[in-house]
Structures are given as structure tokens and as C-alpha cells.
Amino acid sequence: MSNLPLDRLVPAHIRLFEPYYPSMPDRELMALYGLEYLHRLHNNENALGPPPLVRTRLEQFHAGAIPVYPNGDSRELRQALAEKFGKSSEQFLVGNGSCELISSVVKAFCEEGDNIVTADRTFAVYEWTASFSGIEARLIPLNEFAFDPDAMLNAIDSRTKVVFLCNPNNPTGTYWDKATMCRFLDAIGGEVIVVADEAYGEYVDREDYPDCIEMLERYPNLIVFRTFSKMYALAALRVGYLCASEELVDIVRRAHVAYSVNTLGQLAAAAAVQDDSSFVADTRTMVANGRHMLRTLFTDMGFEHSINEGNYAMVKTPMSDTLLHRKLLCKGIMVRTMTGFRFPNWIRISIVQEPVMEEFCAAFRAAFPNP
């Protein structure tokens, strides 16, 4: 038994924070359930990836580069992003996935007594990062599965430093169109930092979807997040980035850890930026087909569902999500339980290739012989 005075050493906001425990490694799960295969439909991964140019660059990577530290600020990747989006390379900051960038933004702008505003059922890391940093997270209820702009504006006060918007929202797939986004930003003015997290933006193919990187000159308090983990299938390499004015990037950089993105991740992400194949279009087609399959299935079974943008879908069933998770896992299909994300009895399903979606549909129907 430790005699460490943890009550004195550990701040209250850390003692009270519940740690996140990821699922066990695939091999252990497969051994535990006696599986010969496992379809990963729980983390919104792109099963088609990575893009062709990324594969080529990874094959060319040589072991002699491993003893050398990566470039500390991902210079070549930032230059590739600048060329793609017509910005200065100084307007980009690269991180170890979007999670590190969220932490850097909170550390850069928030201090004791401040708060952030976001939704109550969105990407949980906004709330978690604020909470374990000792910052209040004001969680605004969704309105018909979507962020509520008026309620969020009403929650902002003089101690609000950052508003986090997940657009499209994970896990509901709803999004603010350009008009809604502009009205919200106009109402806020320049008093609060607004983060538009477009982690799934590449999956949206609608004319009214706002490309917030194009809106930075109009809104200097805007920061845009994007990632290579979702559309570009580089989840194992953990590379995300933000784009903002040079002034804001300079501030966030002060709270950011240098050398956090490894050489292989930087190389692969730059290749993804430069890839000119049909990879993105092929992925969108795969997801559109999968959405249709799931929408048909859930409607036929009479189950409430939310299938919008992004490469995922949600469904509510009369069975507990943990029990349904185990039933599907016994069939080699892993989904995300949603009770912990304040959606009791819902599961979230990543959309992948048609044969796997057909397996999911069959296993799902079998779990409810008399829906």
C-alpha cells in the first residue's frame, strides 16, 4: 500500500476525472472470443486506405532514417498543406492527432476560472481535455441531433475562451451549413476563439457545407482542425493539423510540444496531401453505398437511427448497447457502444466495404429475431 499523500499531491480535478480505457488489442479480443477474424466497425477508420501515393512513399522509407529525430515542426508537411490550400505555411500547426491540438488550444487560451463551450453529445475529448485541465466544460444539449447555435451563444460569458464545434458532428453526422456557421461567427464577434473541427469534412459532398479554411480572413478568431486519421486512413500514424491566422498559430505553438509527430507520419501525411488518385471519390462512394444499406436495414426493422454525414451511422435498439456489442463481437464484428457518450442503448457503426456491411446486416438482424 502506497504512503504517498495523493490527496495533497493530486489536484481535485485530476482525482475526480475518470480515465478512458481503450479496448484490448485485436489479438487478445480474437483469442478471448475464439475468432478467426475481426471487423473493426468501432473507430470510424477508412478500410480502403491509405491512398496510393502514401503506400509508395512508405515502401520507400529506409531504416537509416529511424535514428534521426523528426523535423520538430513538420516543416515539409506544412509547406505541402500551404500549397494545397493557398495559405502560408506559418498558418499551420501539426500535431499528434487532433487530440494533441485540442490540448494545445486549451492550454494556450484557458486559465483557472475560464470555461469552454461545446455540445453535450459530441467528440468527448473537448470535454475531457478541459476537465483534466481544471477548466469548466459547458455542455449544451443537441437540438434534433445537431449543435444548437442559439443555446451555445446564450452559454457564453466573459470567462468563455473557446467554443468547440464538431462539423459534421461525431457521432450524429449532422452539420451546420455555411449560413448557420456565418451567423454564429458574426454573433460571437472576435471575443472568443472558435474551433471548427472538420475531422470528417472530407466525407461531406454538399454545396452548403462550409469550408472554414476559406473563411479565416473573414473571421480572425477562427481555428480549423483537420486530420489524416479519417478520410486518409493514417490512424496508426497519428497526424492532425490546425489552420488559423499566423497570430493565433503563434500563440498555440507556445503551448504545443515540438517533435510530437514522427518522421513516418509526416512523410505519409505529405503524400496524402499530394495524392491525385480517385481515393477520396472511391471512399465517398463506398460510404454512400453503406449508408443506403444501413438506412434500409434500420428502417425495415423499425429502429430509430441517425445516418447523416461522416463515415458512420448510429442506431437505437431495445437491447442494451453493451449486450448487443457482445453479441456482434461473437460474430467477429466490433461496434461502438454509446451509453458512455450519453446515448444509452445506441451503437455507432463505421461504414466500410460492402461485403463487410452485408456481414454486419446479417449479424444485426440475427440479434433481433422478432424486432
Long-range contacts (C-beta under 8 A, 24 or more apart in sequence): 11-134, 13-131, 13-132, 13-133, 13-134, 14-132, 17-128, 17-131, 17-132, 20-128, 23-334, 29-329, 29-334, 33-329, 33-330, 33-332, 35-332, 36-332, 37-332, 38-332, 38-333, 38-334, 39-332, 39-333, 39-334, 39-352, 39-356, 39-359, 39-360, 40-334, 40-350, 41-333, 41-334, 41-335, 41-336, 41-349, 41-350, 41-352, 41-356, 41-360, 42-334, 42-335, 42-336, 42-348, 42-350, 43-235, 43-336, 43-350, 44-170, 44-200, 44-230, 44-310, 44-311, 44-312, 44-348, 44-350, 45-229, 45-230, 45-233, 45-235, 45-350, 45-352, 46-230, 46-231, 46-232, 46-233, 46-283, 46-311, 47-233, 47-352, 47-353, 47-356, 48-233, 48-279, 48-282, 48-283, 48-286, 48-352, 48-353, 49-232, 49-233, 49-234, 49-279, 49-283, 50-232, 50-233, 50-234, 50-268, 50-272, 51-232, 51-233, 51-271, 51-272, 51-275, 51-277, 51-279, 52-275, 52-277, 52-279, 53-271, 53-272, 53-274, 53-275, 53-276, 53-277, 54-232, 54-234, 54-268, 54-271, 54-272, 54-275, 56-271, 57-267, 57-268, 57-270, 57-271, 58-264, 58-267, 58-268, 58-271, 61-264, 61-267, 65-263, 66-263, 68-263, 69-259, 70-259, 70-261, 70-262, 70-263, 70-266, 71-263, 71-266, 72-258, 72-259, 73-253, 73-258, 74-261, 74-266, 74-269, 76-266, 76-270, 77-239, 77-241, 77-261, 77-266, 77-269, 77-270, 77-273, 78-241, 80-269, 80-270, 80-273, 80-274, 81-241, 81-243, 81-273, 84-273, 85-213, 85-243, 87-213, 87-216, 87-243, 88-246, 90-246, 90-249, 90-250, 91-216, 91-243, 91-244, 91-245, 91-246, 91-249, 92-241, 92-242, 92-243, 92-249, 93-241, 93-242, 93-244, 93-249, 93-252, 93-253, 93-256, 94-239, 94-240, 94-241, 94-261, 94-266, 94-269, 95-239, 95-240, 95-241, 95-242, 95-256, 95-260, 95-261, 96-238, 96-239, 96-240, 96-257, 96-260, 96-261, 97-227, 97-229, 97-238, 97-239, 97-240, 98-125, 98-197, 98-199, 98-225, 98-226, 98-227, 98-229, 98-240, 99-125, 99-129, 99-240, 100-240, 100-256, 100-257, 100-260, 101-225, 101-240, 101-241, 101-242, 101-252, 101-256, 102-126, 102-129, 102-164, 102-195, 102-225, 103-129, 103-133, 104-252, 104-255, 104-256, 104-257, 105-162, 105-193, 105-195, 105-223, 105-242, 105-252, 105-255, 106-130, 106-133, 106-135, 106-162, 107-133, 107-255, 108-251, 108-252, 108-254, 108-255, 108-256, 109-161, 109-162, 109-193, 109-251, 110-135, 110-161, 110-162, 113-159, 114-159, 114-160, 114-161, 115-157, 115-159, 115-160, 115-161, 116-160, 116-161, 116-162, 116-163, 116-164, 117-152, 117-155, 117-156, 117-160, 117-162, 117-163, 117-164, 118-163, 118-164, 118-165, 118-166, 119-147, 119-148, 119-152, 119-166, 119-169, 120-342, 121-171, 121-172, 121-341, 121-342, 121-343, 122-147, 122-164, 122-166, 122-169, 122-170, 123-164, 123-166, 123-169, 123-170, 123-197, 123-199, 124-341, 126-164, 126-166, 142-169, 142-172, 142-174, 144-174, 145-169, 145-172, 145-173, 145-174, 145-306, 145-308, 146-172, 146-174, 146-175, 146-176, 147-174, 147-176, 149-176, 149-180, 149-183, 149-184, 149-187, 152-184, 153-184, 153-187, 153-188, 156-188, 156-192, 160-192, 161-192, 161-193, 162-192, 162-193, 162-194, 162-195, 163-188, 163-192, 163-193, 163-194, 163-195, 164-195, 164-197, 165-194, 165-195, 165-196, 165-197, 166-197, 166-199, 167-196, 167-197, 167-198, 167-201, 167-210, 167-212, 168-200, 168-201, 168-203, 168-204, 168-308, 168-309, 168-310, 170-199, 170-200, 170-310, 170-312, 171-306, 171-312, 171-314, 171-336, 171-338, 171-341, 171-343, 171-348, 172-306, 172-308, 172-314, 173-200, 173-306, 173-307, 173-308, 173-309, 173-310, 173-312, 173-313, 173-314, 174-306, 174-308, 174-309, 175-204, 175-209, 175-308, 175-309, 176-210, 177-206, 177-208, 177-209, 177-210, 178-208, 178-209, 178-210, 179-208, 181-210, 181-212, 181-215, 182-210, 182-215, 185-215, 185-218, 185-219, 185-221, 185-222, 188-221, 189-221, 190-219, 190-220, 190-221, 191-221, 192-221, 193-221, 193-223, 193-248, 194-219, 194-221, 194-222, 194-223, 195-223, 195-224, 195-225, 196-222, 196-223, 196-224, 196-225, 197-225, 198-224, 198-225, 198-226, 199-225, 199-226, 199-227, 199-229, 199-230, 199-240, 200-230, 200-231, 200-309, 200-310, 200-311, 201-226, 202-230, 202-231, 202-232, 202-280, 203-230, 203-231, 203-283, 203-284, 203-287, 203-309, 203-310, 203-311, 204-309, 204-310, 205-284, 206-309, 209-309, 213-243, 216-243, 216-244, 216-245, 220-245, 220-247, 220-248, 221-248, 223-248, 223-252, 228-265, 228-268, 228-269, 228-272, 230-311, 231-280, 231-283, 231-311, 232-269, 232-272, 234-265, 234-268, 234-269, 234-272, 237-262, 237-264, 237-265, 237-268, 237-269, 238-265, 239-265, 239-266, 239-268, 239-269, 241-269, 283-311, 286-351, 286-352, 286-353, 286-354, 287-311, 287-351, 289-354, 289-357, 290-351, 290-352, 290-354, 290-357, 291-351, 293-354, 293-357, 293-358, 293-361, 294-349, 294-351, 294-357, 294-361, 297-361, 297-364, 297-365, 301-365, 301-368, 301-371, 302-371, 303-371, 311-350, 311-351, 312-348, 312-349, 312-350, 312-351, 313-348, 313-349, 313-351, 314-338, 314-343, 314-346, 314-347, 314-348, 314-349, 315-346, 315-347, 315-349, 316-343, 316-345, 316-346, 317-345, 317-346, 317-347, 317-368, 318-345, 318-368, 318-371, 319-345, 319-367, 319-368, 320-345, 321-345, 321-346, 321-347, 324-367, 327-363, 327-367, 328-360, 328-363, 328-364, 328-367, 331-359, 331-363, 331-366, 332-359, 333-359, 333-360, 333-363
